Amino acid sequence: MILMKINLVRATLLILLLAMITLLFYASQQPAVHAEPASIYHTHLPIVLKNYDATLGYRLFGVQMYNDTRTTNRYYTTLVNSQATWVRVPVTWYTVEPQDVSPAQYNWSAADQALAAARPDHGSYQLIATIHGAPEWAAPGRRAPLYPGRLPDFVEFVQALVERYDGDGYNDAPGSPVIKYWEFYNEPDANDDYFEPGWGYHGQEYAALLAAAYPAVKAANPAAQVVFGGIAYDWFEDQNGPFVRNFLDDVLAAGGGAYFDVMNFHTYPHFAFNWTTQGPGLLEKTEAVRATLAAYGVANKPMVITEAGWHSNNPPNNPSSPEIQARYVVELFTQSMAADIDVMIWWMLHDPGGFYTENGLVTSTEVPQPKLAYYAYRTAVAQLGTAHFEYRLSDAQTGAADMEVYRFVDHTNQRLVYVAWLNPVDTTTVKTLHLWGAQATVRDIIHGNGQVVTDTDGDGRVTIYVTGQPVYVEINQ
């Protein structure tokens, strides 16, 4: 009897060993990935290994919204259909704590409404919450540095805010939304002449604010990330603008680099001339920001862009069109991936109106209407959402100094994807690009419609016609 049990154990161990060898063999034939939980994928392990790329993480595609991200918001359907992963939403201190009383009394209704998209029953979007808007009893303006002695009040508010949205079951907001990314002020590099007083001349004070808030955030939620306020870092004072060129240096020189987890800036092609002679300038601006961080020993910070965008209307001093806006959607997201940006927020989901005209992906009408840029956004997610950036082709490889070509590898769908365009964005020039491969599918940026091209002269390459409108070129492997 004992011998039979021993033999049974040996047989069981042998079966397990053979199973492990089989799994290891399959894994060695596939890209390095891992299986999702069985509750999500009901497939055999080798199939999961082939079709899932665990290194992708959250896709970087985001949009800006304001005030209300509940499912009842008239823009919510367009948010869902956009395939965005991230949403940036502001939280104003003055709406939560309008009165200075002791103990502090908070009215969370507006914040709960604004941050609802993080609720599991609202899509569990990844949110970047921008903390700003000081009450009049705490600062001389909503964007301004705090009055002396008011920093403890701000820290108290921040800790209560982060605790409410940490999803731990204690003092949670309705629906237990979880928010990990907390941004401190919007464009804090503004000077005192930009609508109202800003932090621009007060880099040391902003560093002190980060130093005080950082431990409060971590105490409320150790997994939370402190995000540097998205600096404009363009339209500087010496260019007759409102932004202080040395603000980031001043913060870092005061030791602020130790008190934020994620670096953050904004970029708009209108100011690309500060960073490059052609193209949208995002790639080059990222390099400049990284160089500044490196000068202060904090070059290893992850980076996000919480505002980037372009308009669809055609003002005399800044001409554009729906087509040009759609082109910039592709160019800005492509360059974000090439620059190793973790999140890029398109400003905004819908037209904001007023001074900022028509930057939205959809109209602000009662029934929002998608623009060409909206469809370009969706196609960008479809084409690049499962891809990794590999490298940018050199001028020698493209054969044209005014052509930008970026190569991506998509392990999930077993293909190479190139994104190519000519500068400037409104050029009518047409040039040829030769890529290795016997056959390729060239897709337009609006709807992703494809046209198959083949190697016709037997040199092992396909010929692609490139214009100002970017194209996706898929080469199947």
PyMOL commands that set and color helices and strands:
alter all, ss='L'
color gray80, all
select helices_A, chain A and resi 2-28+45-51+76-82+93-96+109-114+116-118+120-122+151-164+203-220+237-239+247-253+256-259+269-274+282-295+322-338+354-356+372-384+395-398
alter helices_A, ss='H'
color red, helices_A
select strands_A, chain A and resi 61-64+86-92+126-132+181-184+225-227+263-267+303-308+343-346+388-392+403-410+415-422+431-436+439-444+450-454+461-466+471-476
alter strands_A, ss='S'
color yellow, strands_A
deselect
rebuild
show_as cartoon
